[in-house]
Amino acid sequence: MIRLSRRALLALGAAAALAAPATTAAQKPRLIVFVTVDQLRPDYLVRWHDQLSGGLRRMMDEGAFAPQGVHDHAITETAPGHAATLSGRFPYSTGIASNSAGVNTSTAPLVGGDGPGASPFRFNGTTLGDWMRAADPRTRTLSVSRKDRGAILPAGRAKQPVFWYAHSVGGFVTSNWYADSLPAWVRAFNAEDRVMAKYAGQVWMPLLPESAYPEADSTLGEVSSGEVHFPHVMPDDTLRARNLLVGFPWMDELTLDFAWRGLREMDLGAGPQTDLLMVSLSTTDAIGHRWGPDSRELHDQVLRVDRLLGAFLDSVVALRGKDHVVFALTGDHGVAPNPEVKSTWGDNAKAVRVFRDAFDPALAAAAPLVQKGKLDPAAFSFDGQTLEVDRKLTAGKEKEVLAVARAFAREARRAKGVQRVDVIDDLARADTTKDVIARRWLHMFRPGGEVVAAITLEPFSYFGRGNTATHGSPHDYDARVPVIFWGAPFQHGLVRGQARVVDIAPTLAQLLGITPLEKLDGHVLRQVFRTAPH
């Protein structure tokens, strides 16, 4: 449970008290700016509220801020999270259940650079941008991120402008899913070589005095690369600078610079239709993985995101007018502290690491049932968290497959550090109003699908080795994210109760008076509006 400090409550309450009188009709905006901050937990905003002075603070104080936002699915990774943001649907519906089965494919090579190809070939269904274009074909959309999946998945399958960062050029690329060549404005932006001219050799020092950071300058869970202490220096070498930029705060600055260029070049928000700009900022994730949530680096990074978003919000409002722009902001997942660190973000004293070989007895227990059921052993695979089956190889053998899954689950529950192992078919009988983890697994996978059993570790425990913080569990510390709506149509102050990320798209659709093109899992958050929308 997130608890606001007294000072934060007073500040947010004052903002609500100063809100303008409710209008009689909601005004349709000309531009929606949707921002995802990768690995942004809502408790960061609450804990450091008084140190924020830019876009995050302004959106919290002047907008409808739901600190109990949540990704209500089990595998809390970047790809499933981004796919849920503007689709209004859970992973079982979008088809995006993990990073490894996300957007990368050799069938969609990059345009404008070298690297893994990418496209939304696995994504199912539609997103807010599709609904907007169906209602008004003049609608223009642009999606930008450092990560390919962060740019691609909020936009869905639409062949609209989508760009992401590539080390090979130190700039932004797309794939041939979207275009055969880069637009002139993208080529011009990349030709300016900002990485070398502006960022190479830069020194990262904390924004505030040392006394403002309660975190130690190094902790046990930080990377062992010798760069655990401030300052952190970008290399002067061009190639190294292009590769390492993704782990420095300036990557978010470059992403927002590119989004700002695209907004102007595409004339987004000029009207009369409503346009959509999607921006995913990925550096908090890179820094969170490398240094962890208990680090001074992560604290400083959130302060920097706040300032960058403040400048960006001010620029967009100055260009298009406050009454014509709305912002929505969330995260794609949270993060757990490193098991070796005594964390200030939760009691992780009992956290352990669970290795794949801990489940060898469970695989051995299932093997005789594979043989007894005359099933092809090659039909089964185990990735360390889920047991999967190729249904094409086991057609007509559903009962036998279920017996294998149950045998695996019974034995896997004995492994140290395991909280529960669920057989997906058996979750149909779970009380999902009370059993949060069962609900989140059902939002990932459905009975009769390829995933037949799923492992949930004890809170704060990790799968495998590694010296970096990570995420991916059904637990709240990985699932909680902020949900914020800012602009003239929205309330000022705290939104009580839970706001799910899948509720964002239907809420924005309600604001625009448009109808989603399919059945959604999300619902309209009516409490965020100042007056009833269209």
N, C-alpha and C positions, 0 to 999 in steps of 0.2 A: 504494500500500500504506500503510495506517495503522499507525503505530508508537506504542505507548504509551510515555510517559516512565517512567523507572525508579520514580519516586515513585508514579505512577498504577498501575503494575504491582504494587508492594508493597501499596498500599491495597486494590486489588481482590483480590489474593491473600490478604490478611489477612481480608477479608470472607468469602471462600470457606472459609478454615480454621475460622472461627467458626460456620459453618453448622450448624444443628441436625441431629441424626441423622436419617437418612432414615426416613420413615414407611412403614408397611406398605401403606397404601392412600391414594390421592389423594382429597382432600376436594373435592367439587363446590362451587364458590363460589356465593353468592347474587347477586353482582354482578360483572360484568366492565366495567371502565372502559377504553375504547380511546381513546388520545390520538394525534392526528397533529399534529406541529409543522411547519408549512409552511416549506419551504426549510431544514430542519435537516440539516446535514451531520454525520456522526459524528466527524469530526476536530475540530469545535468542542468536543465533550464531552471528547475526549482532551486537547486543548491546554489547555483551561481547567479541567480536572478539579479542581485544587487550589483554585480560586476558587469552585467550586460548593458550595453548602451546603444546598440544598433538595431538591425532588422529583427533578430529573435526577440529582443526586449519589446520592440514596438509592436510586433505581431501578438505577443503574449498580452501586453497591457491594453492595446487598442482593438484587439480582435477577440474572437471566441476561442478560448484556449482550453482544450481537454487534456489534462495531465494523465488521465486514465485511458489514453489511446492504446490500442492493442492490435497486433496481427494475430488473429484467432486461428492460426494453423500451427502445425507441429514443427516442421523443419524450417527454422527461422534463418534463412539464408537470403542473399541478395536477389537472386533470380525469382524465387517464389514471392518475395516481398514486393519487388517492383511490378511483377505481373498482377498482383492484387490491387495496386494503388488506384488505377483508373479504369479497371475492368469491373469493379464492384463484385468480384467473384473470388472464391477460394481456389487453391491449387488443384483440387480434384476436377474443377471445371476448366481452368485455364490450361491445364496440361503441363504447367511448369512447376515441378516438385523439388528441384534441386539445382545448384549451380552446375553440376556435372552434366545434367540433362537440361541445359538452358538454351543458349542461342548459337553456340559455335558449330560451324559446319564448313566443310570444304566446298560445298556447292554454292556458296555465296562469298567469293573472294573479295578482298578489300579493294576499294577504289580510292586512290590517292596515297597509298602507303602499303607497307608490308606487314604481315601478321596474320593471325587466325581469322578466317572468314566468319561472318556472323549474319544471322537473319532471325526473324520470328517464326521459323518453319515449324516449331513445336507448339506455338501458342494457338489456343483455340478461342474462338468467339470474337467479341468486339470490345471497344473501349469508348471512353467519353468522346474522344476525337471523332470516332466513326459516327456517334449519335449526333454530334454537332454538325458534321458535314451532311448527314441525311436530312437534318432539319433545314440547313442552309448551305448549299454547295459552294458558296463563296468563302466559307470558313477555311482559314489557313492554320496549319499546325507546324511546330518545330520542336524537336526533342534533342537534348544535348547532355552529354555526360563524359566523365573520364572513362567509365567502363562501357563496353559494348552493351551488356545486358541492362545497365542503368539507363541507357538511351533508348534501346529497342523496345523493351517490354511495356513501359507506360503507354507507348504509341500503338501497341498491338501489331496487327498484320498490315496496317495501312502503308502504302508506298508513298509516304510523305517525307519531307526532309528530316533525316535522323543522322546525327553525327556523334562520333566519339574519338577519344584521344589515341594516337598511335605513337609509340616510341620512335619508330623509324623516321618520322618527319618532324617530331616535336610539335605536332599540330593535330588537326582533326580530319577524320576520314569517314567514309561510309562504305557500303558494300553494294554489289551489283543487284541486290534485291531492290534497292531504292533508285539507283541511277547508274549510268555508264560513265559519268565523269562528275567531278566536283564542280559546283557552281563557281562563278568567277569570284564572288565575295569570299568564299572559303579558301580558294587558292591564294587570294590576296592576303588574307589573314595569316595563313601558314607561311607565306613568303616573308613576312615581317620577322620571322624567327625570334619570337619573344623569349623563348626558353634561353637562348644564348645571350641575347641583348639585355634582358631584364633580370633573369633569374640565376644564370650561371655565376657561381661565386658568392651568391647571397648568403648571409648569415642569419640563422633563425635564433633569435633571443626572445624570452618572454616579454609580452606586451606590458605587464604590470610589474611593480616592485616585488622582490622576492617574498616579502611579508604577506602578499596577497594570495600566495599559493601554499595551502597547508600540506601539499604532497611533498615528499622528499624528491630531490633531483634525480635519484636513482632508486629503483626497487628491485627485488629479487626476480620479478617476472619480466623485466625488460630484456630487450635483445642483447645477445652477448657479442655484439659486433665491435665493442669498444666505443660506441657512440651513445652511452647511456646518460651522459651529462650534457647540459647546455654549455656552450653554444653548439648548434648543428649547422654544418657548412655544406652548401651545395658545391659540387665540383666545378672547376672551370672548363674541363673537357666537355665538348659539345655532346658526344655520344653518351657519356656517363650522366650528364645533366638531364638529357632527355629521358633516360631510363629511371633516374632517381627522383625526378620531379614529383612523381605520383605519391611519394611519401612525405612531401613537404607541404606546408599550408598554401604555397603559391599555386599549387595545382587547382585549387578551388577558385583562386583569383583568375587564372587563365580560362577556366570553364565559364565563369560569369562574364568575362570580357568577350568571349566568343558568343555567348548567348545574347549579350547586348548588341554586338555587331549584327547578329542574325535578325534580331527583333527589328532593327532599323532598316536593314537591307530588304527584308521581306515585308516591311511596313505593317507589322503585326499591331493590332489594336487601333488602327486608323479608322475602322468602321466602314460601313454601318453594321456589318456582321460582327459576331464575337469570334476572336481568334484564341488559340491555345498555345502557350509556351511552356514546355516541360523541361526542367533543369534538375539533374541529379548530381549532387556534390559528393565526391567519393573519398576525400582525404581524411575525414574523421574515421572512416573505416580502416584506412591504411595505418594511421597513427594509433588507433585503438588496438589493432592487432599487434603492432610492433612494440608499443610501450605499455598498453593495458589501461583499463579505466581508472586505476589508482595512480597514474603518472601525472607529473606536472605538464608533460607534453600534451596529453589529451585535454587537460584543463585549459591550457593556452590555446589549443586548436579551436575549442568551442567558442572562446572569446573572439577569435579571429573570424570564424564563420559569422558570428553575430555582426561584426563590423562590416564585413564584405557584403552581407545581405542588406545591411542598412544603406550602404552606398547604392546598391543595385535597386532596392525598393524606391529610394528617393529619386533615382534617375528615371525609372519607369513612370513614376507618378508625375514627375515634372514634364515628361514627354507626352503622356496620354491624359493626364488629369485624374485626380483622386477619385472622382465619381464614376470613372469609366474603367477602373482596374480593380480586380480582386486577386488576392493571393491565397493559396492553400499550401500548407506545409505539413510534412510528416517525415518519418524515418522508415527504413526498410526492415529493420530489426534492431535489437539491443545487443548486449554483450555480457559475458560472464567474466569475472576476475580470474586471473591465473590461479590454479589450485595451490601453487607454492607461495602465494601472497596472502597474508592476512588482510582481507579487504575491508574497506570502509563502505562498500556497496552492498553488504549482506554478510551473514555469518557463514563463511565457507570453510570453517575449521575442519569439517568432516569430509571435505572434497577429496576425491581420489582420481587417479587416472585408470581408465579401463582399456585394456588392450584387446586387439582382435582375437588373440589366441585364448582369451577367457571364455570364448564361445565355442571353442572346439568340442567340448563335451556335448553342447546342444546340437551341433551339426552331427556328431556321432550318434546321438540319441534318435535323430530324425532319419538317419541313413537306412536302418532296417525297414522303416515304413515306406521309404522310397522303393526299396526292393520288393517288399510285400505287395505294394500297390501296382507293381509293374510299370513304374514311372521312369522316364529317362532322367538320370542324374544330371545331365547337362541342362535340364529345364530349370534348375534351381541355382540361385546365386545369392551371395551374402556380402554386403558392402560394409559391414561393421555396425550398422544401425538397423537396417531392414533386410528381411528375407524376401526374395522375389521369386516369381515363377513365370516362365514363358507359357502362357495359356495355349498357344498354338501347339506346343509339344505335349500338352496334358489334356487336350480336348476330351470331354466325356468322363474325366477323372476328378471331378470337383470334390467328391467325398474323400478320396485318397489324398488329394492335395491338402485339404483341411486337416486331416489326421497328421500329416507331416508338420504342418504349421503349429499345431497344438503340442506335438511332441517337442519340437524345437523350443517353443515358448516355455514349457514346463521346466526344462533343464536350464535355459538361459536365465530364468529368474533367480537361479542359485548363485550366479556370478556376483562377486563383491562389487559394490558400487551401482548395482542395477536396482532401480526403484520398481519397475514393472516392465512386463513384456506383453503387448497386446496382440491378439490374433484379430486381424481387421474384420473378418466375417463375424466374430463374436461381439464386436462393438455395436452391432445393430441392436443389442439388448441393453446397452449402457444408458444410464440416466445422464444425458449430456447437459442438462441444466445444472447439475451438481458436479459432475465429473469433468473438469476442465480439460484434462489431458486426453481423455477419450474423445471429447468433442474436437479437440485440435487435430488428433490423428484422423478422425472421420472427415475433417475439412481438407486433409491432404489426400487421402485415399478412400475408396469406397469398396465395400464387400464385392467379391468376385473379380477384383482387379489383379494386377500383377504383383503388388506388394501384399504379402499374406501375413506378415508379422513385423512388429516394430518395437524397438527397444527404447525405453526412457531411463536415463541414469538418475541417480539421486541428485538433488539440487546441487549445483556448482561443480559436479564432477565432469570430467572431460573424457572423450574418446581419444586414446592414443597419446603419443609423445608430442614434443614441440615446446618451444619456449616463448610462445606468443599467446595472447588472449584470443578467445574465439567465441562463437555463438552457434546456434543451430538447434537448440532444444525446445521442447514445448513449455518450459518454465517461464514465469513472468519476466524475469530479468532479461531474457532473450526476446520476449514477445512484446514488451511494452515500448511504445513510441509516442511522441507528442502528436496530436492532431490539432491544427490551428486553421481557422478561417479569418481572413482580414479583408476589410473593405466596407463600403457604405451599407451593403445589405445585412451585415452581420452584427451580432451582439458584441458588447465590450465586456470582457471579464471571463471568469471561470465557467466552464461547461461541466455541470455535475454529472456523475455517472460515467459509464463506459462509452467510448466512441471507437468503433472498429474501423480499421483502415478501409475495409470494403464498403463502408458507409460514405466515403468521401465522394466517389463518382456519382451515386444517386443523389447526393445532396447538391452537388454542382449542377446536375441535370435539372433538378427541381428549380434551382435558381434561374436557369435559362429557359424554363418552360418547355423542355424537350423530353422525348420519351426514349428510354433505352431500347435497344434493338433486340434484347433477349431478357430472359428471366435472370434476376440478380440475387446474390446472397445478401448484399447490403441493403440498408434501409435509409430513408431520408432522416437526417438529424435535424428535425424541425426546431429543436431548442437553440440552434446556433443563429437563427434568423431574428432580426429585429422586428419584422412584421412578416405575416404569412407571405411566402413567395407565390409566384404565378399560380 
